[in-house]
Amino acid sequence: MGSAFTISLPINNSKENAIYTIDEVTKSNILNSINIEFSDIYDL
């Protein structure tokens, strides 16, 4: 299996974070989706 990494993202401006374990294969796709999906929130 490939290595994995964890990211935490705020949900609905809550102090609680959702933690995702993501396969290295889909890492770039997930990060790209996050950058697009959360661009309005974080003003990227």
mmCIF entry with sequence, helices, sheets and N, C-alpha, C, O atoms, coordinates in Angstrom:
data_MODEL
# 
_entry.id   MODEL 
# 
_entity.id                         1 
_entity.type                       polymer 
_entity.pdbx_number_of_molecules   1 
# 
_entity_poly.entity_id                      1 
_entity_poly.type                           'polypeptide(L)' 
_entity_poly.nstd_linkage                   no 
_entity_poly.nstd_monomer                   no 
_entity_poly.pdbx_seq_one_letter_code       MGSAFTISLPINNSKENAIYTIDEVTKSNILNSINIEFSDIYDL 
_entity_poly.pdbx_seq_one_letter_code_can   MGSAFTISLPINNSKENAIYTIDEVTKSNILNSINIEFSDIYDL 
_entity_poly.pdbx_strand_id                 A 
# 
loop_
_entity_poly_seq.entity_id 
_entity_poly_seq.num 
_entity_poly_seq.mon_id 
_entity_poly_seq.hetero 
1 1  MET n 
1 2  GLY n 
1 3  SER n 
1 4  ALA n 
1 5  PHE n 
1 6  THR n 
1 7  ILE n 
1 8  SER n 
1 9  LEU n 
1 10 PRO n 
1 11 ILE n 
1 12 ASN n 
1 13 ASN n 
1 14 SER n 
1 15 LYS n 
1 16 GLU n 
1 17 ASN n 
1 18 ALA n 
1 19 ILE n 
1 20 TYR n 
1 21 THR n 
1 22 ILE n 
1 23 ASP n 
1 24 GLU n 
1 25 VAL n 
1 26 THR n 
1 27 LYS n 
1 28 SER n 
1 29 ASN n 
1 30 ILE n 
1 31 LEU n 
1 32 ASN n 
1 33 SER n 
1 34 ILE n 
1 35 ASN n 
1 36 ILE n 
1 37 GLU n 
1 38 PHE n 
1 39 SER n 
1 40 ASP n 
1 41 ILE n 
1 42 TYR n 
1 43 ASP n 
1 44 LEU n 
# 
_struct_asym.id          A 
_struct_asym.entity_id   1 
# 
loop_
_struct_conf.conf_type_id 
_struct_conf.id 
_struct_conf.pdbx_PDB_helix_id 
_struct_conf.beg_label_comp_id 
_struct_conf.beg_label_asym_id 
_struct_conf.beg_label_seq_id 
_struct_conf.pdbx_beg_PDB_ins_code 
_struct_conf.end_label_comp_id 
_struct_conf.end_label_asym_id 
_struct_conf.end_label_seq_id 
_struct_conf.pdbx_end_PDB_ins_code 
_struct_conf.beg_auth_comp_id 
_struct_conf.beg_auth_asym_id 
_struct_conf.beg_auth_seq_id 
_struct_conf.end_auth_comp_id 
_struct_conf.end_auth_asym_id 
_struct_conf.end_auth_seq_id 
_struct_conf.pdbx_PDB_helix_class 
_struct_conf.details 
_struct_conf.pdbx_PDB_helix_length 
HELX_P HELX_P1 AA1 GLU A 24 ? GLU A 37 ? GLU A 24 GLU A 37 1 ? 14 
HELX_P HELX_P2 AA2 SER A 39 ? TYR A 42 ? SER A 39 TYR A 42 1 ? 4  
# 
_struct_conf_type.id          HELX_P 
_struct_conf_type.criteria    ? 
_struct_conf_type.reference   ? 
# 
_struct_sheet.id               AA1 
_struct_sheet.type             ? 
_struct_sheet.number_strands   2 
_struct_sheet.details          ? 
# 
_struct_sheet_order.sheet_id     AA1 
_struct_sheet_order.range_id_1   1 
_struct_sheet_order.range_id_2   2 
_struct_sheet_order.offset       ? 
_struct_sheet_order.sense        anti-parallel 
# 
loop_
_struct_sheet_range.sheet_id 
_struct_sheet_range.id 
_struct_sheet_range.beg_label_comp_id 
_struct_sheet_range.beg_label_asym_id 
_struct_sheet_range.beg_label_seq_id 
_struct_sheet_range.pdbx_beg_PDB_ins_code 
_struct_sheet_range.end_label_comp_id 
_struct_sheet_range.end_label_asym_id 
_struct_sheet_range.end_label_seq_id 
_struct_sheet_range.pdbx_end_PDB_ins_code 
_struct_sheet_range.beg_auth_comp_id 
_struct_sheet_range.beg_auth_asym_id 
_struct_sheet_range.beg_auth_seq_id 
_struct_sheet_range.end_auth_comp_id 
_struct_sheet_range.end_auth_asym_id 
_struct_sheet_range.end_auth_seq_id 
AA1 1 ALA A 4  ? PRO A 10 ? ALA A 4  PRO A 10 
AA1 2 ASN A 17 ? ASP A 23 ? ASN A 17 ASP A 23 
# 
loop_
_atom_site.group_PDB 
_atom_site.id 
_atom_site.type_symbol 
_atom_site.label_atom_id 
_atom_site.label_alt_id 
_atom_site.label_comp_id 
_atom_site.label_asym_id 
_atom_site.label_entity_id 
_atom_site.label_seq_id 
_atom_site.pdbx_PDB_ins_code 
_atom_site.Cartn_x 
_atom_site.Cartn_y 
_atom_site.Cartn_z 
_atom_site.occupancy 
_atom_site.B_iso_or_equiv 
_atom_site.pdbx_formal_charge 
_atom_site.auth_seq_id 
_atom_site.auth_comp_id 
_atom_site.auth_asym_id 
_atom_site.auth_atom_id 
_atom_site.pdbx_PDB_model_num 
ATOM 1   N N  . MET A 1 1  ? 0.843   -1.204 0.000  1.00 0.00 ? 1  MET A N  1 
ATOM 2   C CA . MET A 1 1  ? 0.000   0.000  0.000  1.00 0.00 ? 1  MET A CA 1 
ATOM 3   C C  . MET A 1 1  ? 0.871   1.244  0.000  1.00 0.00 ? 1  MET A C  1 
ATOM 4   O O  . MET A 1 1  ? 1.987   1.233  0.520  1.00 0.00 ? 1  MET A O  1 
ATOM 5   N N  . GLY A 1 2  ? 0.359   2.303  -0.580 1.00 0.00 ? 2  GLY A N  1 
ATOM 6   C CA . GLY A 1 2  ? 1.097   3.558  -0.585 1.00 0.00 ? 2  GLY A CA 1 
ATOM 7   C C  . GLY A 1 2  ? 0.967   4.259  0.746  1.00 0.00 ? 2  GLY A C  1 
ATOM 8   O O  . GLY A 1 2  ? 0.149   3.897  1.592  1.00 0.00 ? 2  GLY A O  1 
ATOM 9   N N  . SER A 1 3  ? 1.800   5.273  0.908  1.00 0.00 ? 3  SER A N  1 
ATOM 10  C CA . SER A 1 3  ? 1.732   6.034  2.150  1.00 0.00 ? 3  SER A CA 1 
ATOM 11  C C  . SER A 1 3  ? 0.456   6.869  2.183  1.00 0.00 ? 3  SER A C  1 
ATOM 12  O O  . SER A 1 3  ? -0.140  7.149  1.143  1.00 0.00 ? 3  SER A O  1 
ATOM 13  N N  . ALA A 1 4  ? 0.051   7.257  3.362  1.00 0.00 ? 4  ALA A N  1 
ATOM 14  C CA . ALA A 1 4  ? -1.166  8.056  3.505  1.00 0.00 ? 4  ALA A CA 1 
ATOM 15  C C  . ALA A 1 4  ? -0.842  9.292  4.331  1.00 0.00 ? 4  ALA A C  1 
ATOM 16  O O  . ALA A 1 4  ? 0.166   9.326  5.037  1.00 0.00 ? 4  ALA A O  1 
ATOM 17  N N  . PHE A 1 5  ? -1.677  10.286 4.245  1.00 0.00 ? 5  PHE A N  1 
ATOM 18  C CA . PHE A 1 5  ? -1.484  11.465 5.066  1.00 0.00 ? 5  PHE A CA 1 
ATOM 19  C C  . PHE A 1 5  ? -2.840  11.946 5.568  1.00 0.00 ? 5  PHE A C  1 
ATOM 20  O O  . PHE A 1 5  ? -3.882  11.555 5.042  1.00 0.00 ? 5  PHE A O  1 
ATOM 21  N N  . THR A 1 6  ? -2.817  12.773 6.560  1.00 0.00 ? 6  THR A N  1 
ATOM 22  C CA . THR A 1 6  ? -4.071  13.223 7.170  1.00 0.00 ? 6  THR A CA 1 
ATOM 23  C C  . THR A 1 6  ? -4.216  14.730 7.031  1.00 0.00 ? 6  THR A C  1 
ATOM 24  O O  . THR A 1 6  ? -3.249  15.473 7.196  1.00 0.00 ? 6  THR A O  1 
ATOM 25  N N  . ILE A 1 7  ? -5.415  15.170 6.730  1.00 0.00 ? 7  ILE A N  1 
ATOM 26  C CA . ILE A 1 7  ? -5.696  16.599 6.711  1.00 0.00 ? 7  ILE A CA 1 
ATOM 27  C C  . ILE A 1 7  ? -6.935  16.851 7.546  1.00 0.00 ? 7  ILE A C  1 
ATOM 28  O O  . ILE A 1 7  ? -7.816  15.996 7.640  1.00 0.00 ? 7  ILE A O  1 
ATOM 29  N N  . SER A 1 8  ? -7.002  18.031 8.154  1.00 0.00 ? 8  SER A N  1 
ATOM 30  C CA . SER A 1 8  ? -8.196  18.371 8.918  1.00 0.00 ? 8  SER A CA 1 
ATOM 31  C C  . SER A 1 8  ? -8.773  19.661 8.366  1.00 0.00 ? 8  SER A C  1 
ATOM 32  O O  . SER A 1 8  ? -8.051  20.620 8.093  1.00 0.00 ? 8  SER A O  1 
ATOM 33  N N  . LEU A 1 9  ? -10.079 19.667 8.209  1.00 0.00 ? 9  LEU A N  1 
ATOM 34  C CA . LEU A 1 9  ? -10.756 20.834 7.665  1.00 0.00 ? 9  LEU A CA 1 
ATOM 35  C C  . LEU A 1 9  ? -11.907 21.238 8.580  1.00 0.00 ? 9  LEU A C  1 
ATOM 36  O O  . LEU A 1 9  ? -12.603 20.382 9.126  1.00 0.00 ? 9  LEU A O  1 
ATOM 37  N N  . PRO A 1 10 ? -12.101 22.535 8.744  1.00 0.00 ? 10 PRO A N  1 
ATOM 38  C CA . PRO A 1 10 ? -13.242 22.998 9.544  1.00 0.00 ? 10 PRO A CA 1 
ATOM 39  C C  . PRO A 1 10 ? -14.553 22.710 8.822  1.00 0.00 ? 10 PRO A C  1 
ATOM 40  O O  . PRO A 1 10 ? -14.634 22.813 7.598  1.00 0.00 ? 10 PRO A O  1 
ATOM 41  N N  . ILE A 1 11 ? -15.563 22.355 9.579  1.00 0.00 ? 11 ILE A N  1 
ATOM 42  C CA . ILE A 1 11 ? -16.881 22.083 8.996  1.00 0.00 ? 11 ILE A CA 1 
ATOM 43  C C  . ILE A 1 11 ? -17.885 23.097 9.548  1.00 0.00 ? 11 ILE A C  1 
ATOM 44  O O  . ILE A 1 11 ? -18.100 23.182 10.757 1.00 0.00 ? 11 ILE A O  1 
ATOM 45  N N  . ASN A 1 12 ? -18.496 23.865 8.638  1.00 0.00 ? 12 ASN A N  1 
ATOM 46  C CA . ASN A 1 12 ? -19.498 24.851 9.036  1.00 0.00 ? 12 ASN A CA 1 
ATOM 47  C C  . ASN A 1 12 ? -18.963 25.796 10.109 1.00 0.00 ? 12 ASN A C  1 
ATOM 48  O O  . ASN A 1 12 ? -19.674 26.154 11.047 1.00 0.00 ? 12 ASN A O  1 
ATOM 49  N N  . ASN A 1 13 ? -17.697 26.195 9.958  1.00 0.00 ? 13 ASN A N  1 
ATOM 50  C CA . ASN A 1 13 ? -17.068 27.113 10.902 1.00 0.00 ? 13 ASN A CA 1 
ATOM 51  C C  . ASN A 1 13 ? -17.082 26.571 12.328 1.00 0.00 ? 13 ASN A C  1 
ATOM 52  O O  . ASN A 1 13 ? -17.062 27.338 13.290 1.00 0.00 ? 13 ASN A O  1 
ATOM 53  N N  . SER A 1 14 ? -17.117 25.251 12.458 1.00 0.00 ? 14 SER A N  1 
ATOM 54  C CA . SER A 1 14 ? -17.134 24.631 13.772 1.00 0.00 ? 14 SER A CA 1 
ATOM 55  C C  . SER A 1 14 ? -15.718 24.434 14.265 1.00 0.00 ? 14 SER A C  1 
ATOM 56  O O  . SER A 1 14 ? -14.784 24.338 13.469 1.00 0.00 ? 14 SER A O  1 
ATOM 57  N N  . LYS A 1 15 ? -15.555 24.375 15.578 1.00 0.00 ? 15 LYS A N  1 
ATOM 58  C CA . LYS A 1 15 ? -14.233 24.147 16.142 1.00 0.00 ? 15 LYS A CA 1 
ATOM 59  C C  . LYS A 1 15 ? -13.804 22.698 15.954 1.00 0.00 ? 15 LYS A C  1 
ATOM 60  O O  . LYS A 1 15 ? -12.617 22.380 16.021 1.00 0.00 ? 15 LYS A O  1 
ATOM 61  N N  . GLU A 1 16 ? -14.775 21.827 15.720 1.00 0.00 ? 16 GLU A N  1 
ATOM 62  C CA . GLU A 1 16 ? -14.455 20.427 15.480 1.00 0.00 ? 16 GLU A CA 1 
ATOM 63  C C  . GLU A 1 16 ? -13.955 20.246 14.051 1.00 0.00 ? 16 GLU A C  1 
ATOM 64  O O  . GLU A 1 16 ? -14.439 20.894 13.123 1.00 0.00 ? 16 GLU A O  1 
ATOM 65  N N  . ASN A 1 17 ? -12.989 19.365 13.891 1.00 0.00 ? 17 ASN A N  1 
ATOM 66  C CA . ASN A 1 17 ? -12.431 19.117 12.569 1.00 0.00 ? 17 ASN A CA 1 
ATOM 67  C C  . ASN A 1 17 ? -12.775 17.714 12.099 1.00 0.00 ? 17 ASN A C  1 
ATOM 68  O O  . ASN A 1 17 ? -12.867 16.778 12.893 1.00 0.00 ? 17 ASN A O  1 
ATOM 69  N N  . ALA A 1 18 ? -12.960 17.591 10.811 1.00 0.00 ? 18 ALA A N  1 
ATOM 70  C CA . ALA A 1 18 ? -13.113 16.261 10.226 1.00 0.00 ? 18 ALA A CA 1 
ATOM 71  C C  . ALA A 1 18 ? -11.749 15.816 9.740  1.00 0.00 ? 18 ALA A C  1 
ATOM 72  O O  . ALA A 1 18 ? -11.088 16.545 9.001  1.00 0.00 ? 18 ALA A O  1 
ATOM 73  N N  . ILE A 1 19 ? -11.325 14.652 10.136 1.00 0.00 ? 19 ILE A N  1 
ATOM 74  C CA . ILE A 1 19 ? -10.003 14.158 9.759  1.00 0.00 ? 19 ILE A CA 1 
ATOM 75  C C  . ILE A 1 19 ? -10.154 13.087 8.690  1.00 0.00 ? 19 ILE A C  1 
ATOM 76  O O  . ILE A 1 19 ? -10.882 12.110 8.866  1.00 0.00 ? 19 ILE A O  1 
ATOM 77  N N  . TYR A 1 20 ? -9.454  13.288 7.581  1.00 0.00 ? 20 TYR A N  1 
ATOM 78  C CA . TYR A 1 20 ? -9.539  12.360 6.468  1.00 0.00 ? 20 TYR A CA 1 
ATOM 79  C C  . TYR A 1 20 ? -8.186  11.695 6.253  1.00 0.00 ? 20 TYR A C  1 
ATOM 80  O O  . TYR A 1 20 ? -7.156  12.368 6.235  1.00 0.00 ? 20 TYR A O  1 
ATOM 81  N N  . THR A 1 21 ? -8.188  10.394 6.091  1.00 0.00 ? 21 THR A N  1 
ATOM 82  C CA . THR A 1 21 ? -6.968  9.701  5.689  1.00 0.00 ? 21 THR A CA 1 
ATOM 83  C C  . THR A 1 21 ? -7.065  9.425  4.203  1.00 0.00 ? 21 THR A C  1 
ATOM 84  O O  . THR A 1 21 ? -7.981  8.742  3.745  1.00 0.00 ? 21 THR A O  1 
ATOM 85  N N  . ILE A 1 22 ? -6.120  9.956  3.458  1.00 0.00 ? 22 ILE A N  1 
ATOM 86  C CA . ILE A 1 22 ? -6.230  9.963  2.004  1.00 0.00 ? 22 ILE A CA 1 
ATOM 87  C C  . ILE A 1 22 ? -5.079  9.175  1.386  1.00 0.00 ? 22 ILE A C  1 
ATOM 88  O O  . ILE A 1 22 ? -3.923  9.343  1.772  1.00 0.00 ? 22 ILE A O  1 
ATOM 89  N N  . ASP A 1 23 ? -5.404  8.324  0.433  1.00 0.00 ? 23 ASP A N  1 
ATOM 90  C CA . ASP A 1 23 ? -4.392  7.561  -0.267 1.00 0.00 ? 23 ASP A CA 1 
ATOM 91  C C  . ASP A 1 23 ? -3.528  8.487  -1.106 1.00 0.00 ? 23 ASP A C  1 
ATOM 92  O O  . ASP A 1 23 ? -4.003  9.495  -1.628 1.00 0.00 ? 23 ASP A O  1 
ATOM 93  N N  . GLU A 1 24 ? -2.262  8.137  -1.231 1.00 0.00 ? 24 GLU A N  1 
ATOM 94  C CA . GLU A 1 24 ? -1.349  8.981  -2.005 1.00 0.00 ? 24 GLU A CA 1 
ATOM 95  C C  . GLU A 1 24 ? -1.756  9.083  -3.465 1.00 0.00 ? 24 GLU A C  1 
ATOM 96  O O  . GLU A 1 24 ? -1.457  10.067 -4.142 1.00 0.00 ? 24 GLU A O  1 
ATOM 97  N N  . VAL A 1 25 ? -2.444  8.047  -3.942 1.00 0.00 ? 25 VAL A N  1 
ATOM 98  C CA . VAL A 1 25 ? -2.886  8.033  -5.334 1.00 0.00 ? 25 VAL A CA 1 
ATOM 99  C C  . VAL A 1 25 ? -3.879  9.157  -5.595 1.00 0.00 ? 25 VAL A C  1 
ATOM 100 O O  . VAL A 1 25 ? -3.840  9.797  -6.645 1.00 0.00 ? 25 VAL A O  1 
ATOM 101 N N  . THR A 1 26 ? -4.773  9.397  -4.632 1.00 0.00 ? 26 THR A N  1 
ATOM 102 C CA . THR A 1 26 ? -5.824  10.398 -4.830 1.00 0.00 ? 26 THR A CA 1 
ATOM 103 C C  . THR A 1 26 ? -5.487  11.726 -4.162 1.00 0.00 ? 26 THR A C  1 
ATOM 104 O O  . THR A 1 26 ? -6.302  12.649 -4.152 1.00 0.00 ? 26 THR A O  1 
ATOM 105 N N  . LYS A 1 27 ? -4.274  11.817 -3.600 1.00 0.00 ? 27 LYS A N  1 
ATOM 106 C CA . LYS A 1 27 ? -3.900  13.007 -2.832 1.00 0.00 ? 27 LYS A CA 1 
ATOM 107 C C  . LYS A 1 27 ? -4.029  14.284 -3.663 1.00 0.00 ? 27 LYS A C  1 
ATOM 108 O O  . LYS A 1 27 ? -4.654  15.250 -3.225 1.00 0.00 ? 27 LYS A O  1 
ATOM 109 N N  . SER A 1 28 ? -3.441  14.290 -4.856 1.00 0.00 ? 28 SER A N  1 
ATOM 110 C CA . SER A 1 28 ? -3.459  15.496 -5.681 1.00 0.00 ? 28 SER A CA 1 
ATOM 111 C C  . SER A 1 28 ? -4.883  15.865 -6.081 1.00 0.00 ? 28 SER A C  1 
ATOM 112 O O  . SER A 1 28 ? -5.241  17.043 -6.083 1.00 0.00 ? 28 SER A O  1 
ATOM 113 N N  . ASN A 1 29 ? -5.696  14.871 -6.418 1.00 0.00 ? 29 ASN A N  1 
ATOM 114 C CA . ASN A 1 29 ? -7.085  15.137 -6.794 1.00 0.00 ? 29 ASN A CA 1 
ATOM 115 C C  . ASN A 1 29 ? -7.867  15.737 -5.635 1.00 0.00 ? 29 ASN A C  1 
ATOM 116 O O  . ASN A 1 29 ? -8.641  16.676 -5.823 1.00 0.00 ? 29 ASN A O  1 
ATOM 117 N N  . ILE A 1 30 ? -7.666  15.195 -4.436 1.00 0.00 ? 30 ILE A N  1 
ATOM 118 C CA . ILE A 1 30 ? -8.357  15.712 -3.260 1.00 0.00 ? 30 ILE A CA 1 
ATOM 119 C C  . ILE A 1 30 ? -7.930  17.145 -2.978 1.00 0.00 ? 30 ILE A C  1 
ATOM 120 O O  . ILE A 1 30 ? -8.769  18.010 -2.727 1.00 0.00 ? 30 ILE A O  1 
ATOM 121 N N  . LEU A 1 31 ? -6.635  17.394 -3.020 1.00 0.00 ? 31 LEU A N  1 
ATOM 122 C CA . LEU A 1 31 ? -6.145  18.737 -2.728 1.00 0.00 ? 31 LEU A CA 1 
ATOM 123 C C  . LEU A 1 31 ? -6.660  19.737 -3.752 1.00 0.00 ? 31 LEU A C  1 
ATOM 124 O O  . LEU A 1 31 ? -7.019  20.859 -3.396 1.00 0.00 ? 31 LEU A O  1 
ATOM 125 N N  . ASN A 1 32 ? -6.698  19.342 -5.020 1.00 0.00 ? 32 ASN A N  1 
ATOM 126 C CA . ASN A 1 32 ? -7.237  20.232 -6.045 1.00 0.00 ? 32 ASN A CA 1 
ATOM 127 C C  . ASN A 1 32 ? -8.704  20.532 -5.785 1.00 0.00 ? 32 ASN A C  1 
ATOM 128 O O  . ASN A 1 32 ? -9.142  21.672 -5.939 1.00 0.00 ? 32 ASN A O  1 
ATOM 129 N N  . SER A 1 33 ? -9.458  19.528 -5.396 1.00 0.00 ? 33 SER A N  1 
ATOM 130 C CA . SER A 1 33 ? -10.867 19.724 -5.092 1.00 0.00 ? 33 SER A CA 1 
ATOM 131 C C  . SER A 1 33 ? -11.043 20.663 -3.909 1.00 0.00 ? 33 SER A C  1 
ATOM 132 O O  . SER A 1 33 ? -11.923 21.524 -3.908 1.00 0.00 ? 33 SER A O  1 
ATOM 133 N N  . ILE A 1 34 ? -10.194 20.485 -2.902 1.00 0.00 ? 34 ILE A N  1 
ATOM 134 C CA . ILE A 1 34 ? -10.276 21.330 -1.716 1.00 0.00 ? 34 ILE A CA 1 
ATOM 135 C C  . ILE A 1 34 ? -9.982  22.779 -2.084 1.00 0.00 ? 34 ILE A C  1 
ATOM 136 O O  . ILE A 1 34 ? -10.689 23.689 -1.651 1.00 0.00 ? 34 ILE A O  1 
ATOM 137 N N  . ASN A 1 35 ? -8.943  22.991 -2.880 1.00 0.00 ? 35 ASN A N  1 
ATOM 138 C CA . ASN A 1 35 ? -8.579  24.349 -3.269 1.00 0.00 ? 35 ASN A CA 1 
ATOM 139 C C  . ASN A 1 35 ? -9.714  25.041 -4.014 1.00 0.00 ? 35 ASN A C  1 
ATOM 140 O O  . ASN A 1 35 ? -9.951  26.234 -3.826 1.00 0.00 ? 35 ASN A O  1 
ATOM 141 N N  . ILE A 1 36 ? -10.408 24.294 -4.851 1.00 0.00 ? 36 ILE A N  1 
ATOM 142 C CA . ILE A 1 36 ? -11.523 24.873 -5.612 1.00 0.00 ? 36 ILE A CA 1 
ATOM 143 C C  . ILE A 1 36 ? -12.742 25.060 -4.712 1.00 0.00 ? 36 ILE A C  1 
ATOM 144 O O  . ILE A 1 36 ? -13.381 26.112 -4.722 1.00 0.00 ? 36 ILE A O  1 
ATOM 145 N N  . GLU A 1 37 ? -13.050 24.029 -3.938 1.00 0.00 ? 37 GLU A N  1 
ATOM 146 C CA . GLU A 1 37 ? -14.283 24.042 -3.166 1.00 0.00 ? 37 GLU A CA 1 
ATOM 147 C C  . GLU A 1 37 ? -14.244 25.070 -2.039 1.00 0.00 ? 37 GLU A C  1 
ATOM 148 O O  . GLU A 1 37 ? -15.260 25.683 -1.710 1.00 0.00 ? 37 GLU A O  1 
ATOM 149 N N  . PHE A 1 38 ? -13.052 25.254 -1.445 1.00 0.00 ? 38 PHE A N  1 
ATOM 150 C CA . PHE A 1 38 ? -12.942 26.144 -0.302 1.00 0.00 ? 38 PHE A CA 1 
ATOM 151 C C  . PHE A 1 38 ? -12.341 27.499 -0.672 1.00 0.00 ? 38 PHE A C  1 
ATOM 152 O O  . PHE A 1 38 ? -11.993 28.282 0.212  1.00 0.00 ? 38 PHE A O  1 
ATOM 153 N N  . SER A 1 39 ? -12.218 27.779 -1.957 1.00 0.00 ? 39 SER A N  1 
ATOM 154 C CA . SER A 1 39 ? -11.581 29.021 -2.378 1.00 0.00 ? 39 SER A CA 1 
ATOM 155 C C  . SER A 1 39 ? -12.377 30.229 -1.889 1.00 0.00 ? 39 SER A C  1 
ATOM 156 O O  . SER A 1 39 ? -11.790 31.242 -1.508 1.00 0.00 ? 39 SER A O  1 
ATOM 157 N N  . ASP A 1 40 ? -13.696 30.132 -1.896 1.00 0.00 ? 40 ASP A N  1 
ATOM 158 C CA . ASP A 1 40 ? -14.525 31.243 -1.438 1.00 0.00 ? 40 ASP A CA 1 
ATOM 159 C C  . ASP A 1 40 ? -14.371 31.456 0.066  1.00 0.00 ? 40 ASP A C  1 
ATOM 160 O O  . ASP A 1 40 ? -14.372 32.590 0.547  1.00 0.00 ? 40 ASP A O  1 
ATOM 161 N N  . ILE A 1 41 ? -14.241 30.362 0.795  1.00 0.00 ? 41 ILE A N  1 
ATOM 162 C CA . ILE A 1 41 ? -14.152 30.476 2.254  1.00 0.00 ? 41 ILE A CA 1 
ATOM 163 C C  . ILE A 1 41 ? -12.820 31.078 2.666  1.00 0.00 ? 41 ILE A C  1 
ATOM 164 O O  . ILE A 1 41 ? -12.771 31.995 3.486  1.00 0.00 ? 41 ILE A O  1 
ATOM 165 N N  . TYR A 1 42 ? -11.726 30.553 2.088  1.00 0.00 ? 42 TYR A N  1 
ATOM 166 C CA . TYR A 1 42 ? -10.401 30.980 2.513  1.00 0.00 ? 42 TYR A CA 1 
ATOM 167 C C  . TYR A 1 42 ? -9.823  32.066 1.629  1.00 0.00 ? 42 TYR A C  1 
ATOM 168 O O  . TYR A 1 42 ? -8.703  32.522 1.859  1.00 0.00 ? 42 TYR A O  1 
ATOM 169 N N  . ASP A 1 43 ? -10.575 32.488 0.618  1.00 0.00 ? 43 ASP A N  1 
ATOM 170 C CA . ASP A 1 43 ? -10.136 33.565 -0.265 1.00 0.00 ? 43 ASP A CA 1 
ATOM 171 C C  . ASP A 1 43 ? -8.776  33.248 -0.875 1.00 0.00 ? 43 ASP A C  1 
ATOM 172 O O  . ASP A 1 43 ? -7.863  34.073 -0.833 1.00 0.00 ? 43 ASP A O  1 
ATOM 173 N N  . LEU A 1 44 ? -8.645  32.055 -1.439 1.00 0.00 ? 44 LEU A N  1 
ATOM 174 C CA . LEU A 1 44 ? -7.372  31.627 -2.023 1.00 0.00 ? 44 LEU A CA 1 
ATOM 175 C C  . LEU A 1 44 ? -7.130  32.332 -3.354 1.00 0.00 ? 44 LEU A C  1 
ATOM 176 O O  . LEU A 1 44 ? -6.107  32.101 -3.999 1.00 0.00 ? 44 LEU A O  1 
# 
